[in-house]
């Protein structure tokens, strides 16, 4: 398996574990105030990163610098967004609200890098 796929799967699995523990805590405490942040961690961290890792494992060509940029941007965005969103939902909108565009931009730029790598696959020679 390519190292980039292992990198994506490593961060994805850690986000998945954190999301499951967080969800279990919310269920046990019956306090679901932070459910949107929990959902972002699971979707952006666990699901999206795992899908990207699977793509790089299956595409059959080196990911290159753009693939590693995709990893850095997407991982940072997912890992930073969840706690920032939790802090915002906990009532600290004035303090954290102005900074929320940062992890949002990281996630968007990471997805753009991923899309470019996917589109590059259309120009790659097909395997026999």
N, C-alpha and C positions, 0 to 999 in steps of 0.2 A: 504494500500500500504506500502511496506517495506520502512524504512527510507533511505536505500541506493538508492532506486529508486527515492524518493523525492529529495535526494541530487543531483543525476544525472540530473533530470528534472529541478531543480532550476538553476544549472549552465548552462544547455543547453538552457533554455529559456532566460536567461540573455545574452548569446552569440548570440542567434537568434535575440533578440531585438537590440543589438549593431550592428550586421551584417546588419540588415535592415536599421537602421539609417545611417550607414556608406555607404551602397549602395545608399540610397536616396541622400545623400550628393554628392557622386560621380556623380550620374546622373544629379543633379541640376547644378553642377559646370562643367560638361563635362570633368572632369579630372579623368581618369581611370588608372592612373599610379599605384595606390596601389590595383588594382583589385585582383592580386594573394593573397595578405594578407587578403583581404576581403573574398575571396573564402576559404582560410584556416580556418578563423574564423567560417564561416558558416558550412563547412564540418566537421572539427574536433570538433568544439564547439557545434553547434546546432545539426547537424545530428548524428554524432557518439555518443555523450554523450546521446542523447535521445534514440538511439537504445540500448545502454548498459543499460540505466535505464529501458527500457521496458523488456529487458531480465531478469533483476533481479526481476522485478515485476511478471513475468510469470513463472519463473523457479520453484517456489514452495519449495525452500529450502533456508536456510540462506546463505547469501553471504560470511560471515566470514571475517577474516582479509585480505584475498587475494582480496575479492571484494572491501573492503575499500581502499586497495592499488591501485587497478584498478582505483577507483574514484579519488584518490589523484594524481596519476601519469597522468592520461588522462586529468583531469581538468586543472592541472597546465601546462601541455604541450600545451593544446589548448589556454589557456589564455595568456601564455607567448609568444608563437610562433607568434601570429598575430601581436602584436606591434613590435616585433623584426624584423619580415619580412618586415613590413611597413618601418621601419627605414632603413633597408638594401636597399629596393627598392628606397628609397628617396635619395640614393647616399652615404650612410655611410657604404659601404661594408668593408672598412679597420677597422672601429671601432667595428662593430657588427658581421661581418662575422665569426671571430674565435669562437664566442659564440653560433652560430646557432645550433651546434650539441647538445647543452644542451636541448632545448625544443624538438628537434627531438628525442633524446633518451628517454625523458619522455613519449612522445606519443607512441613510439615503445614499451617501457617497459609496459606501461598501456595496450596496445593491447595484449601483451604476457600474462599479468595477466588475461585479459578477456578471451583469448583463453583457458587458463588452466581451468578457471571456467566453460567455456562451455564444455570442454572435461570431466570435473568431472561429468557433468550431465549424461553422458553415463553410469556411474557406480552407479548412484542413483536409488533407487527403483522407479518403475513407479506407479503413482497414479491410483487408480481404476476408 
